Amino acid sequence: MLLISMLGCHIVAAIIGLSLADKMALLTKVRPVLFAPILLVVCLIGSFALRNSIGDVIVTFLFGLLGYEMRKFGFSRIALILGLLLGNMAEISFRQTLMTQAKLLGFFIRPISLILFLATLASVMLPLYQSYRRRKINEK
Amino acid sequence: MKNEERIFMVFLLLIMLLMVFMGFRYGAGSKILPMASGIFSGVIVAFLLIMSFSSRIRAWYQKFEKRSVLTESELSVKEKKRELSVIAWFSGCTVAIYFLGFLAAIPLFLFLFLKFWAKESWLLSLVLAAAVPVIVYFTFVYILSVPLHTGLF
């Protein structure tokens, strides 16, 4: 029953989405000066509606401001959002590892976590190394 | 934009330091992650800050990174004023919501913003200022049964 209702839900969502897509695209033609204040108001109400807390409204505004400044100065907002979303899970898993393994060593002696650690290290170092190599070749 | 950027970096650095400082209050196991991430991010931001002052370190780092470390585009005075005024208007909206509640602050903010900042016509400003709260009330209070903040008064 649950599966059928989920299937039905997706079909209805697809029909509504497809039939309204061209009309919704017209929103992009609305002038930003008209759209921005309305969007701000809807965002603030949305954040309030989540927990009925006015503090959330203030936090939403402050994070909006932070996001704007980050964009202006070339900082990655995606990294911040990923950190906020995954931080809780990371902290819980980190504590679990500390409790079940031999302290921090657990991250480096278990094969899967070791491979993931090396892959992370490589993904950070490789672009830097490639860029350095390319520059060296260009200089020659 | 260099000074503005430096101020922003100092602000980020203060957040990282606060995170490390608050980490001291946690238990032995609990403080490792916030302190490690705080120290690591703090070192990166501090490095960026040092680079914004030292052209030699910046030149060294640019060997590895193609993109410029500091933002090169500079906003004109007019653009800066416009940016600050929008931030002030939006902050005003948030404060108004806190004191007056959503249903009083929204029409007030929309009308004043559209009429005096965006210089829109009286008709458009009034229509939008009247329509948006009605839609908000109908959607949130009537359909979704979400009680909106009514302000402090």
Interface residues (C-beta under 8 A of the other chain):
Chain A: V33 L34 A36 P37 I38 L40 V41 V42 L44 I45 F48 A49 N52 I54 V57 I58 F61 G64 L65 E69 K72 F73 G74 A90 E91 F94 R95 L98 M99 L104 L128 S131 Y132 R135
Chain B: M1 E4 E5 F8 G29 S30 I32 L33 K63 F64 E65 K66 R67 T71 V86 I87 F90 S91 C93 T94 I97 Y98 F102 I106 F109 L110 F113 L114 A118 E120 L124 L128 V132 V136 F140 L144 V146 P147 L148 H149
